[in-house]
Amino acid sequence: MCHEPVRSYQYRFHPPESSGFERCIGFAWCSGCRIYSGNMVYVPRKRVLVDALASLPADDRDQLLRKEAALVDYLDSRGIGQH
């Protein structure tokens, strides 16, 4: 056990008009030992989620969203998901 804090990040997968809008992707990871977990999570429709990938070009964003480990590395390297 490395005793590093666990970080987390959630993002919406479905568009607002979708009945699945509240079903989101959630990640939790340890910066120290690089172990992560990804799951479908419930986020209420009215809760606004920060889009940490908003500033990226569409191709870069799509690439990160297809590779969980790369997404976690990207978020971690920018200090996103700190508690």
Residue pairs with C-beta under 8 A, 6 or more apart in sequence:
1 33
2 30
2 32
2 33
3 32
4 30
4 31
4 32
4 33
5 30
5 31
5 82
5 83
6 28
6 29
6 30
6 83
7 28
7 29
7 30
7 31
7 75
7 76
7 80
7 81
7 82
7 83
8 26
8 27
8 28
8 29
8 81
8 83
9 26
9 27
9 52
9 75
9 80
9 81
10 24
10 25
10 26
10 27
10 41
10 43
10 49
11 24
11 25
11 49
11 51
11 52
11 53
12 21
12 24
12 43
12 49
13 20
13 23
13 24
13 25
14 20
14 21
14 23
15 21
16 45
21 45
22 42
22 43
22 44
22 45
23 40
23 41
23 42
24 40
24 41
24 42
24 43
24 49
25 38
25 39
25 40
25 41
26 38
26 39
26 40
26 41
27 36
27 37
27 38
27 68
27 71
27 72
27 75
27 81
28 36
28 37
29 35
29 36
29 37
29 72
29 76
29 81
30 36
31 76
34 72
36 68
36 69
36 72
38 68
43 49
52 75
52 78
52 80
53 61
53 64
53 65
53 74
56 64
63 70
64 70
64 71
64 74
65 71
75 81
